[in-house]
Amino acid sequence: MRDFFVYFNEHFVLFILTISLLIFLFIASRINKKDKKLLISIVFAILILTVFEYLETLFNNERVAEENFPRYLFSFLCYTLRPVIIVLFYHIRLDFKDKKHYLIWIGVVINTVIYFIAMLSYFVPSLRFVIWYNANNTFDRSWLGYTVYVICGLYLLSLVITSIVETTIHKTRRQIDFIILLTTMIAIVAQVLAISLKTDYANSSEAFIIGAALYFMYLNFDKSSTEAIVHERSMQEKTTALMLSQIQPHFIYNTLTTIQVLCEIDPEKAAKTIGEFSQYLRMHTDALSKSGPVPVLEEVKHAMAYSDIEMVRFDNVKVIFAIKDKDFKLPVLTIQPMVENAIKYGVRARENGLVEVITYKEDDKHVLVIKDNGIGFNPDIIKYDAKNHVGIENVKTRIESMVKGTFTIESEVDKGTKVTITVPEEN
């Protein structure tokens, strides 16, 4: 027992990492079943390899002076298990729904057969052409005894090629490739150093468990990031749906009433207004299926359709558009709610109300300005007056989250309001 505690102390980090990973894997519900099974298999294999390496030390020439079968047995198990662990890591990269990918196990089979023959050489001395132990229990090998290193090296080379192809041509996840390559390269370097320095222990188990821990952390981070993105997208869609549902009934009723009056006094204008109202409703309906950003011109056309109707209803209101920059996108229903607020709570009370919608490019950002000469308000009331300014916070939130832009509002009582939206050029 004392020997085991000495071995445990020498490989303390390895044991702690292995046990900790197993505990986390059994309680971590965030990782999908396939990845969890794969990681558990890798960690168990590493733990078993570590135990076999310890058991092999109990029968080496420092403890047992003569050749013995247990040392052959545990050496065989250690040599055959190392490439198995690398192949398990290989499963991270390959999609094993394709049965031809199982051909990767051929190297493991060849390695197992060769070292199985080496184990049998204890009973049949004529088979001592791989690895063997002399009468005084000292280790020896032929060129075939390096098979495990050659096969592991070929696996590494194959992983390098596969990773390059997948990340450059198929554009897959580079983080996984980095983890796999780092792990296998550390393991191979550890084996090469062990051969060069002629040491009994190669620290390959430590390399494998570091890789498993990195992969575990990546899976959790990836899962959390994905859930955060899905949650953010869901919130954006809900916010958009809320905005789209806000076609106020009184606006529809008032527009229809206006059209009814125009039918009697100006049929031609009534027909034109019906067309504009139809276009507005169609644009609003089409926007229901668009949760992502849309071209700014699409937003401008929507706001224009709304403005045309309002200018028919209120002859003291004028909305002008000066669109100098057309090469950027905005969240759906960004401009129209701002124009609506400007008319409803600002310029409608003026004798000559004016709303201006302007876009232009400034340095590395696109700028949208919606300003009016209305009655103005105290910007601080936005956070308290949810009834009258519900659209402002919704637009601000979506601008910041969907296009990484900025939203500022300046207003002064009895002078007017100015909304400025900026969108970074890369968005």
C-alpha angles and dihedrals in degrees: 000000000000089000090056093051089051090051090045090052092050091052098031096136091049094053095043093049092047095049093042092050092051091051092048092046093054093049099035106100094171094079118080119247096253094054092042092053091047093051094045089052091051094047093046090049090051091048091050091047090052091051092048091050090052093048090049090057090058089066103036123117092268090066106022119042098199136056112276138181098230090065090052090048097049092042089054091050093048094047093048096044098055097068089042089062091050091050089051087056087049088062088068091066102037129066102230093195081091103077094207088070089070086075085084087080092066090088091053091051093050091047091049093050093050095050092041087059087050090054091050089054087080087071098031111041091192088070093064097115099106113042128332144161122239125229091274090050097252118148124249136165145180126223088279088063088074092061093108091056093047093049092046089048091052090050089052092049090048091050091050092052093044092048093049091050094045096046098041102036105023095030096223130161110309094190092068092050091051092051093047094046094045091050097047094042092052089049093050093046088051090053093046091050090049090053094045094046092038093230124159096227123055102187090229091136090059090052092051095048091049088054092048091050091049091049091049091052091047093051092051092046092046092049092048092047092049092049090048091051092047091048092048091048091048091051091048091051091048091049091048091048089051091052092046091051091057097089093136113229091221090058090055093045093047092047092050090048090051091050090049091054092045090053087066101039104026114012092176092055090044090056091049092049091050088055092049092047091049090050091049093051092046092052091048091050093046089053090063090079095048114084095157132067118293132202113282091238089061089055091046092053090050091051091046092054090051093045093051090057093047092049088055091051095044115036091187091063125085126182119192129186124210104181109180098152118052102160105093141069136238135191111271113271098021104126102033096059090048092051089046091053091047092053099038099044101023129024099025088079092052125091089227106021117187131190120185125196112195133175127186141152120253119182107303098345141073116233129206119187126188111183136166141182093230132133093281128210143218106277090214091070092067091082091051103035100067093159098060100030105035091123096056097063091042092054092045092051094049094046091054097043103036104039101015089240135142131248122198130171127199122186138164125192112257092003107071145254135274125195117193122192122183127191122193113245095240090060 
